[in-house]
Amino acid sequence: MTPDNQSTHMYLLKDICECTVEQQLGVLGVRNQTSVRECMYTNHQITVNEHLAWLSKLVNNEEQKVFAVLKNEQAVGVASVN
């Protein structure tokens, strides 16, 4: 519990395959941030088609689960579990 005079920051992890298209595209925006790209396997700007292909590979993938980190229903991050 937080005191009444403090705001709470609620984040939600949601399976990216269950996200709305808007949220999935928000994840693309997160993935394309420079600070994120610098930590990825490749650091090029991910196209919408590449992002959609990546999403389609996740649909029945039991080896990897990817979650959108949502704040106020907007994608603000990504979490992956292998």
C-alpha positions in Angstrom: 0.0 0.0 0.0 1.1 3.5 -0.7 0.0 6.6 1.2 -2.8 8.6 -0.4 -0.4 11.4 -1.3 1.9 9.2 -3.4 1.1 8.2 -7.0 1.4 4.5 -7.9 3.0 3.4 -11.1 1.3 0.3 -12.4 3.0 -1.8 -15.0 1.5 -4.8 -16.7 3.2 -7.6 -18.5 1.1 -8.9 -21.4 1.9 -11.7 -23.8 2.9 -9.8 -26.9 0.8 -12.1 -29.1 -2.3 -11.1 -27.1 -1.6 -7.3 -27.4 -3.5 -5.0 -29.7 -1.9 -4.0 -33.0 -1.3 -0.6 -31.5 0.5 -2.1 -28.5 2.5 -4.4 -30.8 3.6 -1.4 -32.9 4.5 0.4 -29.7 6.8 -2.5 -29.0 8.4 -1.9 -32.4 9.0 1.7 -31.3 10.7 0.4 -28.2 12.8 -2.1 -30.1 13.9 0.7 -32.5 15.1 3.0 -29.7 18.9 3.6 -30.1 19.6 2.5 -26.5 17.7 -0.8 -27.1 19.2 -1.4 -30.6 22.7 -1.1 -29.2 22.0 -4.2 -27.0 20.4 -6.4 -29.7 22.0 -8.9 -32.0 21.7 -6.5 -34.9 21.4 -2.7 -34.5 19.6 -1.7 -37.7 16.1 -0.1 -37.7 13.6 -2.9 -37.6 11.0 -2.5 -40.4 7.3 -3.2 -39.8 7.5 -6.3 -42.0 10.5 -7.6 -39.9 8.6 -6.9 -36.7 5.5 -8.7 -38.0 7.5 -11.7 -39.1 9.1 -11.8 -35.6 5.7 -11.7 -34.0 4.4 -14.5 -36.2 7.3 -16.8 -35.0 6.3 -16.2 -31.4 2.7 -17.4 -31.7 3.3 -21.1 -30.9 6.8 -20.8 -29.6 7.0 -22.7 -26.3 10.8 -22.0 -26.1 10.5 -18.2 -25.8 7.8 -16.0 -24.3 7.8 -12.3 -25.0 5.8 -9.8 -23.0 5.0 -6.2 -23.7 5.6 -4.0 -20.6 2.5 -1.7 -20.5 1.9 1.4 -18.6 -1.6 2.9 -19.1 -2.1 0.4 -21.9 0.9 1.9 -23.8 4.0 -0.2 -24.6 7.0 1.1 -22.6 9.2 -2.0 -22.7 9.7 -5.6 -23.6 10.6 -8.6 -21.5 11.6 -12.0 -22.9 11.9 -15.3 -21.2 13.7 -18.3 -22.8 
